[in-house]
Amino acid sequence: MLAAANEIRSEFLKNQIGKTVNVLFENDNEGYTENYTPVKVYTDVECGSMLKVKITESDNDYCYGEITE
């Protein structure tokens, strides 16, 4: 059952690639979209900032992207 849940999560995160989403940053480079998808970027961002991020890749736990604004 856990394996199935992990596969569904991984597939969901993979389907976010290519989308541009609003992310509320809670740490230096980590935040969540409006639907609570976890996102990391490769640059430091001020905590509390909401920025547009283009999702470029994912793994089993996070989407990764680039700030577009």
SETORMI-177816 format. One record per atom (N, C-alpha, C, O): atom name; residue in three letters; x, y, z; residue number from 0. Coordinates in steps of 0.05 Angstrom, whole numbers. Layout:
BEGIN
<node><atom>CA</atom><res>ALA</res><c1>X</c1><c2>Y</c2><c3>Z</c3><n>NUM</n></node>
...
// end
This chain:
BEGIN
<node><atom>N</atom><res>MET</res><c1>17</c1><c2>-24</c2><c3>0</c3><n>0</n></node>
<node><atom>CA</atom><res>MET</res><c1>0</c1><c2>0</c2><c3>0</c3><n>0</n></node>
<node><atom>C</atom><res>MET</res><c1>17</c1><c2>25</c2><c3>0</c3><n>0</n></node>
<node><atom>O</atom><res>MET</res><c1>12</c1><c2>44</c2><c3>-15</c3><n>0</n></node>
<node><atom>N</atom><res>LEU</res><c1>38</c1><c2>26</c2><c3>16</c3><n>1</n></node>
<node><atom>CA</atom><res>LEU</res><c1>56</c1><c2>49</c2><c3>17</c3><n>1</n></node>
<node><atom>C</atom><res>LEU</res><c1>70</c1><c2>53</c2><c3>-9</c3><n>1</n></node>
<node><atom>O</atom><res>LEU</res><c1>74</c1><c2>75</c2><c3>-18</c3><n>1</n></node>
<node><atom>N</atom><res>ALA</res><c1>78</c1><c2>31</c2><c3>-22</c3><n>2</n></node>
<node><atom>CA</atom><res>ALA</res><c1>91</c1><c2>33</c2><c3>-48</c3><n>2</n></node>
<node><atom>C</atom><res>ALA</res><c1>73</c1><c2>46</c2><c3>-69</c3><n>2</n></node>
<node><atom>O</atom><res>ALA</res><c1>82</c1><c2>62</c2><c3>-85</c3><n>2</n></node>
<node><atom>N</atom><res>ALA</res><c1>47</c1><c2>39</c2><c3>-68</c3><n>3</n></node>
<node><atom>CA</atom><res>ALA</res><c1>28</c1><c2>50</c2><c3>-87</c3><n>3</n></node>
<node><atom>C</atom><res>ALA</res><c1>25</c1><c2>80</c2><c3>-82</c3><n>3</n></node>
<node><atom>O</atom><res>ALA</res><c1>24</c1><c2>96</c2><c3>-101</c3><n>3</n></node>
<node><atom>N</atom><res>ALA</res><c1>23</c1><c2>88</c2><c3>-56</c3><n>4</n></node>
<node><atom>CA</atom><res>ALA</res><c1>21</c1><c2>117</c2><c3>-49</c3><n>4</n></node>
<node><atom>C</atom><res>ALA</res><c1>45</c1><c2>132</c2><c3>-59</c3><n>4</n></node>
<node><atom>O</atom><res>ALA</res><c1>43</c1><c2>155</c2><c3>-69</c3><n>4</n></node>
<node><atom>N</atom><res>ASN</res><c1>69</c1><c2>121</c2><c3>-55</c3><n>5</n></node>
<node><atom>CA</atom><res>ASN</res><c1>94</c1><c2>134</c2><c3>-64</c3><n>5</n></node>
<node><atom>C</atom><res>ASN</res><c1>94</c1><c2>138</c2><c3>-94</c3><n>5</n></node>
<node><atom>O</atom><res>ASN</res><c1>104</c1><c2>158</c2><c3>-104</c3><n>5</n></node>
<node><atom>N</atom><res>GLU</res><c1>85</c1><c2>118</c2><c3>-108</c3><n>6</n></node>
<node><atom>CA</atom><res>GLU</res><c1>84</c1><c2>119</c2><c3>-137</c3><n>6</n></node>
<node><atom>C</atom><res>GLU</res><c1>65</c1><c2>141</c2><c3>-147</c3><n>6</n></node>
<node><atom>O</atom><res>GLU</res><c1>71</c1><c2>155</c2><c3>-166</c3><n>6</n></node>
<node><atom>N</atom><res>ILE</res><c1>42</c1><c2>142</c2><c3>-134</c3><n>7</n></node>
<node><atom>CA</atom><res>ILE</res><c1>22</c1><c2>163</c2><c3>-142</c3><n>7</n></node>
<node><atom>C</atom><res>ILE</res><c1>33</c1><c2>191</c2><c3>-136</c3><n>7</n></node>
<node><atom>O</atom><res>ILE</res><c1>30</c1><c2>209</c2><c3>-153</c3><n>7</n></node>
<node><atom>N</atom><res>ARG</res><c1>46</c1><c2>194</c2><c3>-113</c3><n>8</n></node>
<node><atom>CA</atom><res>ARG</res><c1>58</c1><c2>220</c2><c3>-106</c3><n>8</n></node>
<node><atom>C</atom><res>ARG</res><c1>80</c1><c2>228</c2><c3>-127</c3><n>8</n></node>
<node><atom>O</atom><res>ARG</res><c1>81</c1><c2>250</c2><c3>-136</c3><n>8</n></node>
<node><atom>N</atom><res>SER</res><c1>97</c1><c2>209</c2><c3>-133</c3><n>9</n></node>
<node><atom>CA</atom><res>SER</res><c1>119</c1><c2>214</c2><c3>-152</c3><n>9</n></node>
<node><atom>C</atom><res>SER</res><c1>108</c1><c2>222</c2><c3>-179</c3><n>9</n></node>
<node><atom>O</atom><res>SER</res><c1>118</c1><c2>240</c2><c3>-192</c3><n>9</n></node>
<node><atom>N</atom><res>GLU</res><c1>87</c1><c2>208</c2><c3>-188</c3><n>10</n></node>
<node><atom>CA</atom><res>GLU</res><c1>74</c1><c2>214</c2><c3>-214</c3><n>10</n></node>
<node><atom>C</atom><res>GLU</res><c1>62</c1><c2>242</c2><c3>-213</c3><n>10</n></node>
<node><atom>O</atom><res>GLU</res><c1>63</c1><c2>257</c2><c3>-233</c3><n>10</n></node>
<node><atom>N</atom><res>PHE</res><c1>49</c1><c2>249</c2><c3>-191</c3><n>11</n></node>
<node><atom>CA</atom><res>PHE</res><c1>37</c1><c2>275</c2><c3>-189</c3><n>11</n></node>
<node><atom>C</atom><res>PHE</res><c1>58</c1><c2>297</c2><c3>-191</c3><n>11</n></node>
<node><atom>O</atom><res>PHE</res><c1>55</c1><c2>316</c2><c3>-206</c3><n>11</n></node>
<node><atom>N</atom><res>LEU</res><c1>80</c1><c2>294</c2><c3>-176</c3><n>12</n></node>
<node><atom>CA</atom><res>LEU</res><c1>102</c1><c2>313</c2><c3>-177</c3><n>12</n></node>
<node><atom>C</atom><res>LEU</res><c1>114</c1><c2>315</c2><c3>-205</c3><n>12</n></node>
<node><atom>O</atom><res>LEU</res><c1>120</c1><c2>337</c2><c3>-215</c3><n>12</n></node>
<node><atom>N</atom><res>LYS</res><c1>117</c1><c2>293</c2><c3>-219</c3><n>13</n></node>
<node><atom>CA</atom><res>LYS</res><c1>128</c1><c2>293</c2><c3>-246</c3><n>13</n></node>
<node><atom>C</atom><res>LYS</res><c1>109</c1><c2>308</c2><c3>-265</c3><n>13</n></node>
<node><atom>O</atom><res>LYS</res><c1>119</c1><c2>321</c2><c3>-283</c3><n>13</n></node>
<node><atom>N</atom><res>ASN</res><c1>83</c1><c2>306</c2><c3>-261</c3><n>14</n></node>
<node><atom>CA</atom><res>ASN</res><c1>64</c1><c2>320</c2><c3>-278</c3><n>14</n></node>
<node><atom>C</atom><res>ASN</res><c1>64</c1><c2>350</c2><c3>-274</c3><n>14</n></node>
<node><atom>O</atom><res>ASN</res><c1>52</c1><c2>364</c2><c3>-290</c3><n>14</n></node>
<node><atom>N</atom><res>GLN</res><c1>78</c1><c2>360</c2><c3>-254</c3><n>15</n></node>
<node><atom>CA</atom><res>GLN</res><c1>79</c1><c2>389</c2><c3>-249</c3><n>15</n></node>
<node><atom>C</atom><res>GLN</res><c1>101</c1><c2>402</c2><c3>-267</c3><n>15</n></node>
<node><atom>O</atom><res>GLN</res><c1>101</c1><c2>426</c2><c3>-270</c3><n>15</n></node>
<node><atom>N</atom><res>ILE</res><c1>119</c1><c2>385</c2><c3>-278</c3><n>16</n></node>
<node><atom>CA</atom><res>ILE</res><c1>141</c1><c2>396</c2><c3>-294</c3><n>16</n></node>
<node><atom>C</atom><res>ILE</res><c1>130</c1><c2>411</c2><c3>-318</c3><n>16</n></node>
<node><atom>O</atom><res>ILE</res><c1>112</c1><c2>402</c2><c3>-332</c3><n>16</n></node>
<node><atom>N</atom><res>GLY</res><c1>141</c1><c2>436</c2><c3>-322</c3><n>17</n></node>
<node><atom>CA</atom><res>GLY</res><c1>132</c1><c2>453</c2><c3>-343</c3><n>17</n></node>
<node><atom>C</atom><res>GLY</res><c1>112</c1><c2>474</c2><c3>-335</c3><n>17</n></node>
<node><atom>O</atom><res>GLY</res><c1>108</c1><c2>493</c2><c3>-349</c3><n>17</n></node>
<node><atom>N</atom><res>LYS</res><c1>100</c1><c2>470</c2><c3>-312</c3><n>18</n></node>
<node><atom>CA</atom><res>LYS</res><c1>80</c1><c2>489</c2><c3>-303</c3><n>18</n></node>
<node><atom>C</atom><res>LYS</res><c1>93</c1><c2>513</c2><c3>-288</c3><n>18</n></node>
<node><atom>O</atom><res>LYS</res><c1>115</c1><c2>509</c2><c3>-276</c3><n>18</n></node>
<node><atom>N</atom><res>THR</res><c1>81</c1><c2>536</c2><c3>-289</c3><n>19</n></node>
<node><atom>CA</atom><res>THR</res><c1>89</c1><c2>559</c2><c3>-274</c3><n>19</n></node>
<node><atom>C</atom><res>THR</res><c1>69</c1><c2>563</c2><c3>-252</c3><n>19</n></node>
<node><atom>O</atom><res>THR</res><c1>45</c1><c2>565</c2><c3>-257</c3><n>19</n></node>
<node><atom>N</atom><res>VAL</res><c1>78</c1><c2>563</c2><c3>-227</c3><n>20</n></node>
<node><atom>CA</atom><res>VAL</res><c1>61</c1><c2>563</c2><c3>-204</c3><n>20</n></node>
<node><atom>C</atom><res>VAL</res><c1>69</c1><c2>585</c2><c3>-184</c3><n>20</n></node>
<node><atom>O</atom><res>VAL</res><c1>92</c1><c2>593</c2><c3>-184</c3><n>20</n></node>
<node><atom>N</atom><res>ASN</res><c1>51</c1><c2>594</c2><c3>-167</c3><n>21</n></node>
<node><atom>CA</atom><res>ASN</res><c1>57</c1><c2>612</c2><c3>-145</c3><n>21</n></node>
<node><atom>C</atom><res>ASN</res><c1>67</c1><c2>595</c2><c3>-122</c3><n>21</n></node>
<node><atom>O</atom><res>ASN</res><c1>55</c1><c2>574</c2><c3>-115</c3><n>21</n></node>
<node><atom>N</atom><res>VAL</res><c1>89</c1><c2>603</c2><c3>-110</c3><n>22</n></node>
<node><atom>CA</atom><res>VAL</res><c1>101</c1><c2>589</c2><c3>-87</c3><n>22</n></node>
<node><atom>C</atom><res>VAL</res><c1>104</c1><c2>608</c2><c3>-64</c3><n>22</n></node>
<node><atom>O</atom><res>VAL</res><c1>116</c1><c2>630</c2><c3>-67</c3><n>22</n></node>
<node><atom>N</atom><res>LEU</res><c1>94</c1><c2>600</c2><c3>-41</c3><n>23</n></node>
<node><atom>CA</atom><res>LEU</res><c1>99</c1><c2>615</c2><c3>-16</c3><n>23</n></node>
<node><atom>C</atom><res>LEU</res><c1>123</c1><c2>602</c2><c3>-2</c3><n>23</n></node>
<node><atom>O</atom><res>LEU</res><c1>122</c1><c2>579</c2><c3>6</c3><n>23</n></node>
<node><atom>N</atom><res>PHE</res><c1>144</c1><c2>617</c2><c3>0</c3><n>24</n></node>
<node><atom>CA</atom><res>PHE</res><c1>169</c1><c2>607</c2><c3>12</c3><n>24</n></node>
<node><atom>C</atom><res>PHE</res><c1>169</c1><c2>609</c2><c3>42</c3><n>24</n></node>
<node><atom>O</atom><res>PHE</res><c1>165</c1><c2>630</c2><c3>53</c3><n>24</n></node>
<node><atom>N</atom><res>GLU</res><c1>174</c1><c2>586</c2><c3>55</c3><n>25</n></node>
<node><atom>CA</atom><res>GLU</res><c1>174</c1><c2>584</c2><c3>84</c3><n>25</n></node>
<node><atom>C</atom><res>GLU</res><c1>202</c1><c2>582</c2><c3>95</c3><n>25</n></node>
<node><atom>O</atom><res>GLU</res><c1>207</c1><c2>586</c2><c3>119</c3><n>25</n></node>
<node><atom>N</atom><res>ASN</res><c1>222</c1><c2>575</c2><c3>78</c3><n>26</n></node>
<node><atom>CA</atom><res>ASN</res><c1>250</c1><c2>573</c2><c3>85</c3><n>26</n></node>
<node><atom>C</atom><res>ASN</res><c1>266</c1><c2>588</c2><c3>64</c3><n>26</n></node>
<node><atom>O</atom><res>ASN</res><c1>254</c1><c2>600</c2><c3>46</c3><n>26</n></node>
<node><atom>N</atom><res>ASP</res><c1>292</c1><c2>587</c2><c3>66</c3><n>27</n></node>
<node><atom>CA</atom><res>ASP</res><c1>309</c1><c2>601</c2><c3>47</c3><n>27</n></node>
<node><atom>C</atom><res>ASP</res><c1>304</c1><c2>594</c2><c3>18</c3><n>27</n></node>
<node><atom>O</atom><res>ASP</res><c1>305</c1><c2>611</c2><c3>1</c3><n>27</n></node>
<node><atom>N</atom><res>ASN</res><c1>299</c1><c2>568</c2><c3>12</c3><n>28</n></node>
<node><atom>CA</atom><res>ASN</res><c1>295</c1><c2>560</c2><c3>-16</c3><n>28</n></node>
<node><atom>C</atom><res>ASN</res><c1>273</c1><c2>540</c2><c3>-19</c3><n>28</n></node>
<node><atom>O</atom><res>ASN</res><c1>272</c1><c2>526</c2><c3>-39</c3><n>28</n></node>
<node><atom>N</atom><res>GLU</res><c1>255</c1><c2>538</c2><c3>0</c3><n>29</n></node>
<node><atom>CA</atom><res>GLU</res><c1>235</c1><c2>517</c2><c3>0</c3><n>29</n></node>
<node><atom>C</atom><res>GLU</res><c1>207</c1><c2>529</c2><c3>7</c3><n>29</n></node>
<node><atom>O</atom><res>GLU</res><c1>205</c1><c2>545</c2><c3>25</c3><n>29</n></node>
<node><atom>N</atom><res>GLY</res><c1>187</c1><c2>520</c2><c3>-8</c3><n>30</n></node>
<node><atom>CA</atom><res>GLY</res><c1>160</c1><c2>530</c2><c3>-2</c3><n>30</n></node>
<node><atom>C</atom><res>GLY</res><c1>139</c1><c2>511</c2><c3>-14</c3><n>30</n></node>
<node><atom>O</atom><res>GLY</res><c1>145</c1><c2>489</c2><c3>-22</c3><n>30</n></node>
<node><atom>N</atom><res>TYR</res><c1>114</c1><c2>521</c2><c3>-15</c3><n>31</n></node>
<node><atom>CA</atom><res>TYR</res><c1>92</c1><c2>505</c2><c3>-24</c3><n>31</n></node>
<node><atom>C</atom><res>TYR</res><c1>75</c1><c2>521</c2><c3>-44</c3><n>31</n></node>
<node><atom>O</atom><res>TYR</res><c1>72</c1><c2>545</c2><c3>-41</c3><n>31</n></node>
<node><atom>N</atom><res>THR</res><c1>63</c1><c2>507</c2><c3>-63</c3><n>32</n></node>
<node><atom>CA</atom><res>THR</res><c1>44</c1><c2>519</c2><c3>-81</c3><n>32</n></node>
<node><atom>C</atom><res>THR</res><c1>17</c1><c2>522</c2><c3>-68</c3><n>32</n></node>
<node><atom>O</atom><res>THR</res><c1>14</c1><c2>515</c2><c3>-45</c3><n>32</n></node>
<node><atom>N</atom><res>GLU</res><c1>-2</c1><c2>533</c2><c3>-83</c3><n>33</n></node>
<node><atom>CA</atom><res>GLU</res><c1>-29</c1><c2>537</c2><c3>-72</c3><n>33</n></node>
<node><atom>C</atom><res>GLU</res><c1>-43</c1><c2>510</c2><c3>-66</c3><n>33</n></node>
<node><atom>O</atom><res>GLU</res><c1>-61</c1><c2>510</c2><c3>-49</c3><n>33</n></node>
<node><atom>N</atom><res>ASN</res><c1>-34</c1><c2>488</c2><c3>-78</c3><n>34</n></node>
<node><atom>CA</atom><res>ASN</res><c1>-45</c1><c2>462</c2><c3>-72</c3><n>34</n></node>
<node><atom>C</atom><res>ASN</res><c1>-26</c1><c2>445</c2><c3>-55</c3><n>34</n></node>
<node><atom>O</atom><res>ASN</res><c1>-28</c1><c2>420</c2><c3>-55</c3><n>34</n></node>
<node><atom>N</atom><res>TYR</res><c1>-8</c1><c2>459</c2><c3>-42</c3><n>35</n></node>
<node><atom>CA</atom><res>TYR</res><c1>11</c1><c2>446</c2><c3>-22</c3><n>35</n></node>
<node><atom>C</atom><res>TYR</res><c1>32</c1><c2>428</c2><c3>-35</c3><n>35</n></node>
<node><atom>O</atom><res>TYR</res><c1>42</c1><c2>410</c2><c3>-21</c3><n>35</n></node>
<node><atom>N</atom><res>THR</res><c1>38</c1><c2>432</c2><c3>-60</c3><n>36</n></node>
<node><atom>CA</atom><res>THR</res><c1>60</c1><c2>417</c2><c3>-73</c3><n>36</n></node>
<node><atom>C</atom><res>THR</res><c1>86</c1><c2>429</c2><c3>-62</c3><n>36</n></node>
<node><atom>O</atom><res>THR</res><c1>90</c1><c2>453</c2><c3>-64</c3><n>36</n></node>
<node><atom>N</atom><res>PRO</res><c1>104</c1><c2>412</c2><c3>-52</c3><n>37</n></node>
<node><atom>CA</atom><res>PRO</res><c1>130</c1><c2>422</c2><c3>-42</c3><n>37</n></node>
<node><atom>C</atom><res>PRO</res><c1>149</c1><c2>429</c2><c3>-65</c3><n>37</n></node>
<node><atom>O</atom><res>PRO</res><c1>152</c1><c2>414</c2><c3>-83</c3><n>37</n></node>
<node><atom>N</atom><res>VAL</res><c1>160</c1><c2>453</c2><c3>-63</c3><n>38</n></node>
<node><atom>CA</atom><res>VAL</res><c1>178</c1><c2>463</c2><c3>-84</c3><n>38</n></node>
<node><atom>C</atom><res>VAL</res><c1>204</c1><c2>474</c2><c3>-72</c3><n>38</n></node>
<node><atom>O</atom><res>VAL</res><c1>204</c1><c2>487</c2><c3>-51</c3><n>38</n></node>
<node><atom>N</atom><res>LYS</res><c1>226</c1><c2>467</c2><c3>-86</c3><n>39</n></node>
<node><atom>CA</atom><res>LYS</res><c1>252</c1><c2>479</c2><c3>-78</c3><n>39</n></node>
<node><atom>C</atom><res>LYS</res><c1>263</c1><c2>493</c2><c3>-103</c3><n>39</n></node>
<node><atom>O</atom><res>LYS</res><c1>259</c1><c2>485</c2><c3>-125</c3><n>39</n></node>
<node><atom>N</atom><res>VAL</res><c1>278</c1><c2>515</c2><c3>-97</c3><n>40</n></node>
<node><atom>CA</atom><res>VAL</res><c1>292</c1><c2>530</c2><c3>-118</c3><n>40</n></node>
<node><atom>C</atom><res>VAL</res><c1>322</c1><c2>530</c2><c3>-110</c3><n>40</n></node>
<node><atom>O</atom><res>VAL</res><c1>329</c1><c2>525</c2><c3>-87</c3><n>40</n></node>
<node><atom>N</atom><res>TYR</res><c1>339</c1><c2>537</c2><c3>-129</c3><n>41</n></node>
<node><atom>CA</atom><res>TYR</res><c1>368</c1><c2>536</c2><c3>-125</c3><n>41</n></node>
<node><atom>C</atom><res>TYR</res><c1>380</c1><c2>562</c2><c3>-116</c3><n>41</n></node>
<node><atom>O</atom><res>TYR</res><c1>404</c1><c2>565</c2><c3>-115</c3><n>41</n></node>
<node><atom>N</atom><res>THR</res><c1>363</c1><c2>582</c2><c3>-109</c3><n>42</n></node>
<node><atom>CA</atom><res>THR</res><c1>373</c1><c2>607</c2><c3>-100</c3><n>42</n></node>
<node><atom>C</atom><res>THR</res><c1>359</c1><c2>613</c2><c3>-73</c3><n>42</n></node>
<node><atom>O</atom><res>THR</res><c1>337</c1><c2>603</c2><c3>-68</c3><n>42</n></node>
<node><atom>N</atom><res>ASP</res><c1>371</c1><c2>629</c2><c3>-56</c3><n>43</n></node>
<node><atom>CA</atom><res>ASP</res><c1>359</c1><c2>637</c2><c3>-31</c3><n>43</n></node>
<node><atom>C</atom><res>ASP</res><c1>336</c1><c2>657</c2><c3>-36</c3><n>43</n></node>
<node><atom>O</atom><res>ASP</res><c1>339</c1><c2>675</c2><c3>-53</c3><n>43</n></node>
<node><atom>N</atom><res>VAL</res><c1>315</c1><c2>654</c2><c3>-22</c3><n>44</n></node>
<node><atom>CA</atom><res>VAL</res><c1>291</c1><c2>671</c2><c3>-24</c3><n>44</n></node>
<node><atom>C</atom><res>VAL</res><c1>283</c1><c2>679</c2><c3>4</c3><n>44</n></node>
<node><atom>O</atom><res>VAL</res><c1>286</c1><c2>664</c2><c3>23</c3><n>44</n></node>
<node><atom>N</atom><res>GLU</res><c1>274</c1><c2>704</c2><c3>6</c3><n>45</n></node>
<node><atom>CA</atom><res>GLU</res><c1>265</c1><c2>714</c2><c3>32</c3><n>45</n></node>
<node><atom>C</atom><res>GLU</res><c1>241</c1><c2>698</c2><c3>42</c3><n>45</n></node>
<node><atom>O</atom><res>GLU</res><c1>221</c1><c2>695</c2><c3>27</c3><n>45</n></node>
<node><atom>N</atom><res>CYS</res><c1>242</c1><c2>690</c2><c3>67</c3><n>46</n></node>
<node><atom>CA</atom><res>CYS</res><c1>220</c1><c2>675</c2><c3>79</c3><n>46</n></node>
<node><atom>C</atom><res>CYS</res><c1>195</c1><c2>693</c2><c3>78</c3><n>46</n></node>
<node><atom>O</atom><res>CYS</res><c1>196</c1><c2>716</c2><c3>85</c3><n>46</n></node>
<node><atom>N</atom><res>GLY</res><c1>172</c1><c2>681</c2><c3>70</c3><n>47</n></node>
<node><atom>CA</atom><res>GLY</res><c1>147</c1><c2>696</c2><c3>68</c3><n>47</n></node>
<node><atom>C</atom><res>GLY</res><c1>141</c1><c2>707</c2><c3>41</c3><n>47</n></node>
<node><atom>O</atom><res>GLY</res><c1>120</c1><c2>717</c2><c3>36</c3><n>47</n></node>
<node><atom>N</atom><res>SER</res><c1>161</c1><c2>705</c2><c3>23</c3><n>48</n></node>
<node><atom>CA</atom><res>SER</res><c1>157</c1><c2>714</c2><c3>-5</c3><n>48</n></node>
<node><atom>C</atom><res>SER</res><c1>139</c1><c2>696</c2><c3>-20</c3><n>48</n></node>
<node><atom>O</atom><res>SER</res><c1>140</c1><c2>671</c2><c3>-16</c3><n>48</n></node>
<node><atom>N</atom><res>MET</res><c1>122</c1><c2>707</c2><c3>-37</c3><n>49</n></node>
<node><atom>CA</atom><res>MET</res><c1>106</c1><c2>691</c2><c3>-56</c3><n>49</n></node>
<node><atom>C</atom><res>MET</res><c1>116</c1><c2>698</c2><c3>-84</c3><n>49</n></node>
<node><atom>O</atom><res>MET</res><c1>113</c1><c2>721</c2><c3>-93</c3><n>49</n></node>
<node><atom>N</atom><res>LEU</res><c1>127</c1><c2>679</c2><c3>-98</c3><n>50</n></node>
<node><atom>CA</atom><res>LEU</res><c1>138</c1><c2>684</c2><c3>-124</c3><n>50</n></node>
<node><atom>C</atom><res>LEU</res><c1>129</c1><c2>663</c2><c3>-144</c3><n>50</n></node>
<node><atom>O</atom><res>LEU</res><c1>121</c1><c2>641</c2><c3>-137</c3><n>50</n></node>
<node><atom>N</atom><res>LYS</res><c1>129</c1><c2>670</c2><c3>-170</c3><n>51</n></node>
<node><atom>CA</atom><res>LYS</res><c1>123</c1><c2>651</c2><c3>-191</c3><n>51</n></node>
<node><atom>C</atom><res>LYS</res><c1>148</c1><c2>634</c2><c3>-197</c3><n>51</n></node>
<node><atom>O</atom><res>LYS</res><c1>170</c1><c2>645</c2><c3>-199</c3><n>51</n></node>
<node><atom>N</atom><res>VAL</res><c1>144</c1><c2>608</c2><c3>-199</c3><n>52</n></node>
<node><atom>CA</atom><res>VAL</res><c1>165</c1><c2>589</c2><c3>-203</c3><n>52</n></node>
<node><atom>C</atom><res>VAL</res><c1>157</c1><c2>571</c2><c3>-226</c3><n>52</n></node>
<node><atom>O</atom><res>VAL</res><c1>135</c1><c2>560</c2><c3>-227</c3><n>52</n></node>
<node><atom>N</atom><res>LYS</res><c1>175</c1><c2>567</c2><c3>-245</c3><n>53</n></node>
<node><atom>CA</atom><res>LYS</res><c1>171</c1><c2>548</c2><c3>-267</c3><n>53</n></node>
<node><atom>C</atom><res>LYS</res><c1>184</c1><c2>521</c2><c3>-258</c3><n>53</n></node>
<node><atom>O</atom><res>LYS</res><c1>208</c1><c2>520</c2><c3>-252</c3><n>53</n></node>
<node><atom>N</atom><res>ILE</res><c1>167</c1><c2>501</c2><c3>-256</c3><n>54</n></node>
<node><atom>CA</atom><res>ILE</res><c1>177</c1><c2>474</c2><c3>-247</c3><n>54</n></node>
<node><atom>C</atom><res>ILE</res><c1>193</c1><c2>462</c2><c3>-270</c3><n>54</n></node>
<node><atom>O</atom><res>ILE</res><c1>183</c1><c2>459</c2><c3>-292</c3><n>54</n></node>
<node><atom>N</atom><res>THR</res><c1>217</c1><c2>453</c2><c3>-264</c3><n>55</n></node>
<node><atom>CA</atom><res>THR</res><c1>235</c1><c2>442</c2><c3>-284</c3><n>55</n></node>
<node><atom>C</atom><res>THR</res><c1>242</c1><c2>413</c2><c3>-280</c3><n>55</n></node>
<node><atom>O</atom><res>THR</res><c1>250</c1><c2>399</c2><c3>-299</c3><n>55</n></node>
<node><atom>N</atom><res>GLU</res><c1>239</c1><c2>403</c2><c3>-255</c3><n>56</n></node>
<node><atom>CA</atom><res>GLU</res><c1>245</c1><c2>375</c2><c3>-250</c3><n>56</n></node>
<node><atom>C</atom><res>GLU</res><c1>231</c1><c2>367</c2><c3>-224</c3><n>56</n></node>
<node><atom>O</atom><res>GLU</res><c1>221</c1><c2>383</c2><c3>-209</c3><n>56</n></node>
<node><atom>N</atom><res>SER</res><c1>232</c1><c2>341</c2><c3>-218</c3><n>57</n></node>
<node><atom>CA</atom><res>SER</res><c1>221</c1><c2>331</c2><c3>-193</c3><n>57</n></node>
<node><atom>C</atom><res>SER</res><c1>235</c1><c2>305</c2><c3>-185</c3><n>57</n></node>
<node><atom>O</atom><res>SER</res><c1>248</c1><c2>292</c2><c3>-201</c3><n>57</n></node>
<node><atom>N</atom><res>ASP</res><c1>231</c1><c2>298</c2><c3>-160</c3><n>58</n></node>
<node><atom>CA</atom><res>ASP</res><c1>239</c1><c2>272</c2><c3>-150</c3><n>58</n></node>
<node><atom>C</atom><res>ASP</res><c1>216</c1><c2>260</c2><c3>-134</c3><n>58</n></node>
<node><atom>O</atom><res>ASP</res><c1>193</c1><c2>269</c2><c3>-138</c3><n>58</n></node>
<node><atom>N</atom><res>ASN</res><c1>221</c1><c2>242</c2><c3>-117</c3><n>59</n></node>
<node><atom>CA</atom><res>ASN</res><c1>199</c1><c2>229</c2><c3>-102</c3><n>59</n></node>
<node><atom>C</atom><res>ASN</res><c1>187</c1><c2>247</c2><c3>-80</c3><n>59</n></node>
<node><atom>O</atom><res>ASN</res><c1>165</c1><c2>241</c2><c3>-70</c3><n>59</n></node>
<node><atom>N</atom><res>ASP</res><c1>201</c1><c2>269</c2><c3>-73</c3><n>60</n></node>
<node><atom>CA</atom><res>ASP</res><c1>192</c1><c2>286</c2><c3>-51</c3><n>60</n></node>
<node><atom>C</atom><res>ASP</res><c1>186</c1><c2>315</c2><c3>-58</c3><n>60</n></node>
<node><atom>O</atom><res>ASP</res><c1>170</c1><c2>327</c2><c3>-45</c3><n>60</n></node>
<node><atom>N</atom><res>TYR</res><c1>199</c1><c2>325</c2><c3>-78</c3><n>61</n></node>
<node><atom>CA</atom><res>TYR</res><c1>197</c1><c2>354</c2><c3>-85</c3><n>61</n></node>
<node><atom>C</atom><res>TYR</res><c1>196</c1><c2>359</c2><c3>-115</c3><n>61</n></node>
<node><atom>O</atom><res>TYR</res><c1>204</c1><c2>342</c2><c3>-131</c3><n>61</n></node>
<node><atom>N</atom><res>CYS</res><c1>185</c1><c2>382</c2><c3>-121</c3><n>62</n></node>
<node><atom>CA</atom><res>CYS</res><c1>189</c1><c2>394</c2><c3>-148</c3><n>62</n></node>
<node><atom>C</atom><res>CYS</res><c1>211</c1><c2>414</c2><c3>-145</c3><n>62</n></node>
<node><atom>O</atom><res>CYS</res><c1>215</c1><c2>426</c2><c3>-123</c3><n>62</n></node>
<node><atom>N</atom><res>TYR</res><c1>226</c1><c2>419</c2><c3>-166</c3><n>63</n></node>
<node><atom>CA</atom><res>TYR</res><c1>247</c1><c2>438</c2><c3>-167</c3><n>63</n></node>
<node><atom>C</atom><res>TYR</res><c1>242</c1><c2>457</c2><c3>-190</c3><n>63</n></node>
<node><atom>O</atom><res>TYR</res><c1>233</c1><c2>449</c2><c3>-211</c3><n>63</n></node>
<node><atom>N</atom><res>GLY</res><c1>249</c1><c2>483</c2><c3>-186</c3><n>64</n></node>
<node><atom>CA</atom><res>GLY</res><c1>244</c1><c2>501</c2><c3>-207</c3><n>64</n></node>
<node><atom>C</atom><res>GLY</res><c1>260</c1><c2>526</c2><c3>-206</c3><n>64</n></node>
<node><atom>O</atom><res>GLY</res><c1>278</c1><c2>529</c2><c3>-189</c3><n>64</n></node>
<node><atom>N</atom><res>GLU</res><c1>254</c1><c2>544</c2><c3>-224</c3><n>65</n></node>
<node><atom>CA</atom><res>GLU</res><c1>268</c1><c2>570</c2><c3>-227</c3><n>65</n></node>
<node><atom>C</atom><res>GLU</res><c1>248</c1><c2>593</c2><c3>-223</c3><n>65</n></node>
<node><atom>O</atom><res>GLU</res><c1>225</c1><c2>591</c2><c3>-233</c3><n>65</n></node>
<node><atom>N</atom><res>ILE</res><c1>256</c1><c2>613</c2><c3>-209</c3><n>66</n></node>
<node><atom>CA</atom><res>ILE</res><c1>239</c1><c2>636</c2><c3>-204</c3><n>66</n></node>
<node><atom>C</atom><res>ILE</res><c1>236</c1><c2>651</c2><c3>-231</c3><n>66</n></node>
<node><atom>O</atom><res>ILE</res><c1>256</c1><c2>656</c2><c3>-245</c3><n>66</n></node>
<node><atom>N</atom><res>THR</res><c1>212</c1><c2>659</c2><c3>-237</c3><n>67</n></node>
<node><atom>CA</atom><res>THR</res><c1>207</c1><c2>672</c2><c3>-263</c3><n>67</n></node>
<node><atom>C</atom><res>THR</res><c1>201</c1><c2>702</c2><c3>-260</c3><n>67</n></node>
<node><atom>O</atom><res>THR</res><c1>199</c1><c2>716</c2><c3>-280</c3><n>67</n></node>
<node><atom>N</atom><res>GLU</res><c1>196</c1><c2>712</c2><c3>-236</c3><n>68</n></node>
<node><atom>CA</atom><res>GLU</res><c1>190</c1><c2>740</c2><c3>-233</c3><n>68</n></node>
<node><atom>C</atom><res>GLU</res><c1>211</c1><c2>755</c2><c3>-217</c3><n>68</n></node>
<node><atom>O</atom><res>GLU</res><c1>209</c1><c2>779</c2><c3>-213</c3><n>68</n></node>
// end
